[in-house]
Amino acid sequence: MPSGPKSKPETPKSPAEARVNRDPMPSQILDGRALSSLFRAELKSRVSDLRAKGVVPRLEAIVAAQDPASVAYVRMKRNWAEKAGMESGSWEASENTTQTELMDRIATLNDDPNVHGILLQHPLPKHLDEDAALLALGAEKDVDGISPASLGRLTAGLPGFRCATPLGIMRILAHYEIPLVGKRAIVIGRSVILGKPMALMLLEANATVTVAHSRTLDLPDLVRQHDIIVAAVGRAEMVKGDWLKPGAVVVDAGYNKVDGRSSDVGDCDFDSCAEIASWITPVPGGVGPMTVTSLLMNCVDAAELSL
């Protein structure tokens, strides 16, 4: 199985890349939306090659029917998959779905050779045991990289599918040639699907990593000591510009709804952070598009491994 980001595609520079050589501004944008478009163009070519060999990459999702945001998110992922030439499907778990039905569905997908990736969209209905479902999910089809088997492989440094959001972040950093070796990186957040795997993947890249969270004492002073900040704490605009070391690289993995705001905001106060950082991801248009793209790339990787 793949163990991390592939090399950046040999394609024309995006508008965001062109900013690298312009006159300096307070910060430059790590444009996940433009980068996602580049990777999805490469993805479409890979899918075409697989189809010529008789293999059609297929992604299947399991999603809570009563969660409109999750249903919409899965619909968007399926749409992107199908635009790349992949096939996709979804199975909606409702308040009437039993644990047995859920486990049977996972077993069926695990055993289906035409299914290459399974997405268990969090959160499932509260009456269902999500941990049991993740344990049952085969690591070879866990293209979101969030099952205990996948996370164990990451922890042990073994090949496997990496968590889609941290993997998308690593691809952003690699594409924009942000140096990581020996750099001090702090991850603010400790979730199993983002904060913890993000820290491990930065360690794999030879950064020196600190994991902090909302209860960390003297957090602003701690953040100010680091070269790379990944905000994944789930609190709207918590990280301020005066928390940053001048020239720090800021990756905002937060998505928060705020009353009276027309669009989601990140975990960083963009305006103040952009005055201090050398590079920064916007919200939206930063980490999110590369999360979905990395999920699809993992699924195509799985299809290629099936040959």
C-alpha positions as CSV (number, residue, x, y, z in Angstrom):
1,M,0.0,0.0,0.0
2,P,1.1,3.6,-0.5
3,S,2.8,5.2,2.5
4,G,2.5,8.9,1.7
5,P,2.3,11.7,-0.9
6,K,3.5,11.1,-4.4
7,S,5.6,13.5,-6.3
8,K,3.8,16.6,-7.5
9,P,2.4,16.3,-11.0
10,E,4.3,17.6,-14.0
11,T,1.7,20.1,-15.1
12,P,1.7,23.8,-15.9
13,K,1.8,26.1,-12.9
14,S,-1.4,27.2,-11.4
15,P,-2.1,30.8,-10.6
16,A,-1.3,30.1,-7.0
17,E,2.1,28.7,-7.9
18,A,2.9,31.7,-9.9
19,R,2.8,33.7,-6.7
20,V,6.0,32.1,-5.6
21,N,8.1,34.4,-7.7
22,R,6.2,37.6,-7.2
23,D,7.1,40.5,-4.8
24,P,6.6,39.4,-1.2
25,M,3.3,40.1,0.5
26,P,2.5,39.7,4.1
27,S,1.8,36.1,3.3
28,Q,1.4,33.9,0.3
29,I,-1.5,31.5,-0.2
30,L,-1.2,27.8,-0.1
31,D,-4.0,27.3,-2.6
32,G,-5.5,23.9,-2.0
33,R,-8.3,24.5,-4.6
34,A,-5.8,25.1,-7.4
35,L,-3.6,22.3,-6.4
36,S,-6.6,19.9,-6.1
37,S,-7.4,20.7,-9.8
38,L,-3.9,19.7,-10.8
39,F,-4.0,16.4,-8.9
40,R,-7.5,15.6,-10.2
41,A,-6.3,16.1,-13.8
42,E,-3.6,13.5,-13.1
43,L,-6.2,11.3,-11.4
44,K,-8.4,11.3,-14.4
45,S,-5.5,10.1,-16.5
46,R,-4.8,7.3,-14.1
47,V,-8.4,6.2,-14.0
48,S,-8.4,6.2,-17.8
49,D,-5.4,3.8,-17.8
50,L,-7.1,1.5,-15.3
51,R,-10.3,1.4,-17.4
52,A,-8.3,0.4,-20.4
53,K,-7.1,-2.6,-18.3
54,G,-10.7,-3.5,-17.3
55,V,-10.6,-2.0,-13.8
56,V,-13.0,0.8,-12.8
57,P,-12.0,2.3,-9.4
58,R,-15.1,2.3,-7.2
59,L,-15.7,4.2,-3.9
60,E,-18.6,3.2,-1.6
61,A,-19.7,5.5,1.2
62,I,-21.8,4.8,4.4
63,V,-23.4,7.9,5.7
64,A,-26.0,9.0,8.3
65,A,-29.3,9.7,6.4
66,Q,-30.4,12.3,9.0
67,D,-27.3,14.4,8.8
68,P,-27.8,16.8,5.8
69,A,-24.2,18.1,6.0
70,S,-22.7,14.6,5.8
71,V,-25.1,13.6,3.0
72,A,-24.1,16.7,1.0
73,Y,-20.4,16.1,1.7
74,V,-20.6,12.5,0.5
75,R,-22.6,13.7,-2.6
76,M,-19.8,16.1,-3.4
77,K,-17.1,13.4,-3.0
78,R,-19.1,11.1,-5.3
79,N,-19.5,13.9,-7.8
80,W,-15.7,14.5,-7.9
81,A,-15.1,10.7,-8.2
82,E,-17.5,10.4,-11.1
83,K,-15.9,13.4,-12.9
84,A,-12.6,11.6,-12.7
85,G,-14.1,8.5,-14.4
86,M,-14.6,6.5,-11.2
87,E,-17.7,4.8,-10.0
88,S,-19.3,5.5,-6.6
89,G,-22.2,4.6,-4.4
90,S,-23.6,5.3,-1.0
91,W,-25.6,3.5,1.6
92,E,-27.6,5.6,4.1
93,A,-27.9,4.5,7.7
94,S,-31.0,5.8,9.4
95,E,-32.4,5.7,12.9
96,N,-33.9,2.4,12.0
97,T,-30.7,0.8,10.8
98,T,-29.5,-2.0,13.2
99,Q,-25.9,-2.7,14.1
100,T,-26.2,-6.0,12.4
101,E,-27.3,-4.4,9.1
102,L,-24.4,-2.0,9.3
103,M,-21.9,-4.8,10.0
104,D,-23.4,-6.9,7.2
105,R,-23.0,-3.9,4.8
106,I,-19.4,-3.5,5.7
107,A,-18.7,-7.2,5.3
108,T,-20.4,-7.2,1.8
109,L,-18.2,-4.2,0.7
110,N,-15.1,-5.8,2.1
111,D,-15.7,-9.0,0.1
112,D,-16.7,-7.2,-3.2
113,P,-13.7,-7.2,-5.5
114,N,-15.2,-4.4,-7.6
115,V,-15.2,-2.1,-4.6
116,H,-11.8,-0.5,-4.0
117,G,-12.5,2.0,-1.3
118,I,-14.9,2.3,1.6
119,L,-15.7,5.6,3.2
120,L,-17.4,5.5,6.6
121,Q,-18.6,9.1,6.9
122,H,-18.4,10.4,10.5
123,P,-20.7,10.8,12.4
124,L,-23.0,7.8,12.1
125,P,-26.3,7.7,13.9
126,K,-25.7,7.8,17.6
127,H,-27.3,4.4,18.3
128,L,-24.8,2.6,16.1
129,D,-21.3,1.5,17.3
130,E,-19.0,3.4,15.0
131,D,-15.9,1.9,16.7
132,A,-17.1,-1.6,15.9
133,A,-17.7,-0.6,12.3
134,L,-14.2,0.9,11.9
135,L,-12.7,-2.3,13.4
136,A,-14.5,-4.3,10.8
137,L,-13.4,-2.1,7.9
138,G,-10.6,-3.8,6.0
139,A,-7.4,-1.8,6.0
140,E,-6.9,-2.5,2.3
141,K,-10.1,-0.6,1.5
142,D,-10.0,2.1,4.2
143,V,-9.1,4.9,1.8
144,D,-10.0,7.5,4.4
145,G,-7.2,6.0,6.6
146,I,-9.2,6.3,9.9
147,S,-9.6,2.7,11.0
148,P,-7.6,1.3,13.9
149,A,-5.7,-0.9,11.4
150,S,-4.8,2.1,9.2
151,L,-3.8,4.2,12.2
152,G,-1.7,1.4,13.6
153,R,0.1,1.1,10.3
154,L,0.9,4.8,10.4
155,T,2.1,4.7,14.0
156,A,4.3,1.7,13.2
157,G,5.7,3.3,10.0
158,L,4.2,0.6,7.9
159,P,2.8,1.1,4.4
160,G,-0.9,1.8,4.4
161,F,-3.5,4.4,3.4
162,R,-3.0,7.6,5.3
163,C,-5.7,9.8,6.7
164,A,-7.1,11.9,3.9
165,T,-7.0,15.4,5.6
166,P,-3.4,15.1,7.0
167,L,-2.3,13.5,3.7
168,G,-3.8,16.4,1.8
169,I,-1.9,18.8,4.1
170,M,1.3,17.0,3.4
171,R,0.7,17.2,-0.3
172,I,0.2,20.9,0.0
173,L,3.4,21.4,1.9
174,A,5.4,19.2,-0.5
175,H,4.0,20.9,-3.6
176,Y,4.9,24.4,-2.4
177,E,8.3,23.1,-1.2
178,I,7.8,24.1,2.4
179,P,10.9,22.7,4.2
180,L,10.0,20.3,7.1
181,V,13.3,18.5,8.0
182,G,14.4,19.7,11.4
183,K,11.7,22.4,11.6
184,R,9.5,22.8,14.7
185,A,5.9,22.1,13.9
186,I,3.0,22.3,16.3
187,V,-0.4,20.6,15.7
188,I,-3.2,22.2,17.7
189,G,-5.7,19.4,18.0
190,R,-5.6,15.8,19.0
191,S,-8.4,14.1,17.2
192,V,-7.9,10.5,15.9
193,I,-8.9,11.6,12.4
194,L,-6.7,14.7,12.2
195,G,-4.5,15.9,15.0
196,K,-2.8,12.7,16.0
197,P,-2.2,11.3,12.5
198,M,-1.0,14.8,11.4
199,A,1.6,14.8,14.1
200,L,2.8,11.3,13.1
201,M,3.0,12.3,9.4
202,L,5.0,15.4,10.2
203,L,7.3,13.1,12.2
204,E,7.7,10.9,9.2
205,A,8.9,13.9,7.3
206,N,11.5,14.6,10.0
207,A,9.9,17.6,11.6
208,T,10.2,18.1,15.4
209,V,6.6,18.0,16.5
210,T,4.6,19.3,19.4
211,V,0.9,18.3,19.9
212,A,-1.2,20.9,21.7
213,H,-4.9,21.4,22.3
214,S,-7.5,23.7,23.7
215,R,-6.4,23.0,27.3
216,T,-2.7,23.5,26.7
217,L,-1.3,26.1,29.1
218,D,0.3,29.3,27.7
219,L,-0.7,28.2,24.2
220,P,0.0,31.5,22.4
221,D,3.6,31.5,23.8
222,L,4.0,27.8,22.8
223,V,2.8,28.4,19.2
224,R,5.1,31.4,18.9
225,Q,8.1,29.0,19.2
226,H,7.2,27.0,16.1
227,D,7.9,27.3,12.3
228,I,4.8,25.4,11.1
229,I,1.4,25.6,12.7
230,V,-1.4,23.2,11.9
231,A,-4.7,24.4,13.5
232,A,-7.2,21.6,13.9
233,V,-8.8,22.3,17.2
234,G,-12.4,23.1,16.0
235,R,-12.7,26.6,17.5
236,A,-13.5,29.5,15.2
237,E,-10.6,31.9,14.7
238,M,-8.9,30.9,17.9
239,V,-5.3,31.3,16.6
240,K,-4.4,35.0,16.3
241,G,-1.7,36.7,14.4
242,D,0.2,37.8,17.5
243,W,0.5,34.1,18.4
244,L,2.8,33.5,15.4
245,K,6.5,33.6,15.0
246,P,7.2,36.0,12.0
247,G,7.5,34.0,8.8
248,A,5.7,30.9,10.2
249,V,3.7,28.7,7.9
250,V,0.1,28.4,8.9
251,V,-2.2,25.5,7.8
252,D,-5.8,26.0,8.9
253,A,-7.7,22.7,9.0
254,G,-10.7,24.1,10.8
255,Y,-14.2,24.6,9.4
256,N,-16.6,26.4,11.7
257,K,-20.0,28.0,11.1
258,V,-20.4,31.4,12.7
259,D,-23.8,33.2,13.1
260,G,-24.0,36.1,10.7
261,R,-21.2,34.9,8.4
262,S,-22.0,33.8,4.9
263,S,-19.2,31.2,4.7
264,D,-17.3,28.9,7.1
265,V,-14.3,30.2,8.9
266,G,-11.2,28.4,10.0
267,D,-9.5,27.9,13.4
268,C,-7.2,30.9,12.6
269,D,-8.0,34.6,12.3
270,F,-7.0,34.8,8.7
271,D,-6.5,38.5,8.4
272,S,-4.2,38.9,11.5
273,C,-2.3,35.7,10.8
274,A,-1.8,36.6,7.1
275,E,0.1,39.7,8.3
276,I,2.7,37.6,10.1
277,A,2.9,34.3,8.3
278,S,5.0,33.6,5.2
279,W,2.4,31.1,3.9
280,I,-1.2,30.4,4.9
281,T,-4.1,28.3,3.7
282,P,-7.4,30.0,3.2
283,V,-10.8,28.8,4.5
284,P,-12.5,27.8,2.3
285,G,-10.2,26.8,-0.5
286,G,-7.2,25.4,1.4
287,V,-7.2,22.1,3.1
288,G,-10.7,21.0,2.2
289,P,-10.3,20.4,-1.5
290,M,-7.1,18.5,-1.0
291,T,-8.8,16.2,1.6
292,V,-11.3,15.0,-1.0
293,T,-8.7,14.7,-3.6
294,S,-6.4,12.6,-1.4
295,L,-9.3,10.3,-0.5
296,L,-9.9,9.7,-4.3
297,M,-6.2,9.3,-4.9
298,N,-6.1,6.6,-2.2
299,C,-9.0,4.8,-3.9
300,V,-7.3,4.9,-7.2
301,D,-4.1,3.6,-5.5
302,A,-6.2,0.7,-4.1
303,A,-7.5,-0.1,-7.6
304,E,-4.0,-0.1,-9.1
305,L,-2.9,-2.5,-6.3
306,S,-5.7,-4.9,-7.3
307,L,-4.2,-5.5,-10.7
